Structure formats: structure tokens, C-alpha cells
Amino acid sequence: MISPELITRTVCQFLNIDVKDVFRNNHISGARKAEFVQARQLSIYFCRKYNNDTLAKIGEYFGRDHATIMNSIQVVKNDNQTNPIRKELFINIQNTLNNFVNQDDKELIRQEMLYFDYPGCEISSEALSYQIPK
């Protein structure tokens, strides 16, 4: 399991956009800009793939309804079949996320903390001993 935060951050780094832009909720703020929509759709797809969360739970995280979540997943699937550039991006993101999946729980927690670059953050023994529910 990979946290939605780590998935979203990874996608945004590949697209070179700010994470907060994925969560904007109206067209006036630019939430419908193509690069923001693509980042949100990819993040949604990977949240479903790696966590198998319900559509409602994913929608809650992204501030969208389940129909939007279903549509986003379908758009990513279609893009992979018809757009070689987006498919290459998808594969690169997926390979990066697979590296996180293949880590044990302690290492994943450590990597997430480092990845999010928390200033002055010390990794406690409690955090390293935390067991992610299966």
C-alpha cells in the first residue's frame, strides 16, 4: 500500500507541478488546466491501483465524486492505448511507484518521510516500528 499523498507527490514531480494544484476545486482557480487534470487523473488511477480503495474513498481524498473518479480511471486507461507519450509517462511513474511497493513497511515509512522532506524531521523508532494494516 502506498499513501495517496506519496502517489500524488510522485505524479506531480513527474509533471513538474505543485501538489496543491491537483486539489483545486473550480475552473476560476485553474483546476481545469490540462496539466492539473492529467496529474489528478493519474493520481486517482494509481490510488485505485495500489490501494484498491473504494471510488468514494478516493473521491473523498481528491474532493471529487465517485463518477469523476470512475471517469478519471477510464481516461488514463484510454490514454495508455492511444497516446504513446502519455503511456511513456505512465510507465515511468508506475516504475517509480513500484519501487515503493517493493520496500518493506519500515523502509517505505522512512522513504515517505524523506520524500516529503519534512524540515528537521527525525524518524522515531515508533515510526519505524509502525505496522501498516493489511
C-alpha positions in Angstrom: 0.0 0.0 0.0 1.3 3.5 -0.9 -0.2 6.5 0.7 -2.3 8.8 -1.6 0.0 11.6 -0.6 3.1 9.8 -1.9 1.3 8.8 -5.1 0.1 12.4 -5.7 3.5 13.9 -4.9 5.3 11.4 -7.2 2.9 12.2 -10.1 3.3 16.0 -9.6 7.1 15.7 -9.6 7.0 13.9 -12.9 4.7 16.7 -14.3 6.6 19.4 -12.6 3.5 20.9 -10.9 2.6 21.9 -7.4 0.6 19.3 -5.4 -1.9 21.9 -4.3 -2.9 22.4 -7.9 -4.3 18.8 -8.0 -6.8 19.7 -5.3 -8.2 22.9 -6.6 -11.9 22.8 -6.9 -13.1 25.3 -9.5 -12.3 26.4 -13.0 -11.6 30.0 -11.9 -8.6 28.8 -9.9 -7.3 26.9 -12.8 -8.3 23.4 -11.7 -9.2 22.5 -15.2 -5.8 23.3 -16.8 -4.8 20.2 -18.8 -1.6 19.5 -16.7 -3.6 19.7 -13.4 -6.3 17.5 -14.7 -3.8 15.0 -16.0 -2.0 14.9 -12.7 -5.2 14.4 -10.8 -6.4 11.7 -13.2 -3.0 9.8 -12.9 -3.0 10.2 -9.1 -6.6 8.8 -9.0 -5.7 5.9 -11.2 -2.6 5.0 -9.1 -4.5 5.3 -5.8 -7.0 2.8 -7.1 -4.3 0.5 -8.4 -2.0 0.5 -5.4 -4.6 0.8 -2.6 -7.7 -0.7 -4.1 -9.7 1.9 -2.2 -13.3 2.4 -3.0 -14.2 5.1 -5.5 -15.9 7.0 -2.7 -12.8 7.0 -0.5 -10.6 8.1 -3.4 -13.1 10.8 -4.3 -13.1 12.0 -0.7 -9.4 12.4 -0.8 -9.4 14.4 -4.0 -12.6 16.3 -3.3 -14.4 14.7 -6.2 -17.5 12.4 -6.6 -17.3 8.8 -7.5 -18.4 9.4 -11.1 -15.4 11.7 -11.6 -13.2 9.1 -10.1 -14.5 6.4 -12.5 -14.1 8.8 -15.4 -10.5 9.6 -14.4 -9.6 5.9 -14.3 -11.1 5.3 -17.7 -9.4 8.3 -19.2 -6.0 7.0 -18.0 -6.7 3.6 -19.5 -7.7 5.1 -22.8 -4.7 7.4 -22.9 -2.4 4.4 -22.5 -3.9 2.8 -25.5 -4.0 5.8 -27.8 -1.2 8.2 -26.7 2.4 6.9 -26.7 3.7 10.0 -24.9 1.3 9.7 -22.1 1.9 5.9 -22.0 5.6 6.5 -21.5 4.9 9.0 -18.7 2.5 6.5 -17.1 5.1 3.7 -17.3 7.8 6.0 -15.7 5.5 7.0 -12.8 4.4 3.4 -12.4 8.0 2.2 -12.2 8.8 4.7 -9.6 5.8 3.8 -7.5 6.6 0.1 -7.9 9.9 0.8 -6.2 7.9 2.0 -3.2 5.7 -1.1 -3.3 8.7 -3.4 -3.2 10.0 -1.9 0.0 9.2 -3.3 3.4 6.9 -1.2 5.7 9.8 0.4 7.7 11.7 1.4 4.7 8.5 2.8 3.0 7.8 5.0 6.0 11.4 6.2 6.0 11.3 6.9 2.3 7.9 8.8 2.6 9.3 11.0 5.4 12.4 11.8 3.3 10.4 12.2 0.1 8.2 14.7 1.7 11.3 16.5 3.0 10.0 17.4 6.4 12.4 20.0 7.8 14.1 18.9 10.9 12.2 15.7 10.9 13.7 12.9 12.9 12.5 9.4 12.2 11.5 7.9 15.5 11.7 4.3 16.5 7.9 4.4 16.9 7.5 5.4 13.2 9.8 2.7 12.1 8.1 0.1 14.1 4.6 1.1 12.9 2.9 -1.8 11.0 0.7 -0.8 8.1 -2.6 -2.7 8.4 -3.0 -5.3 5.7 
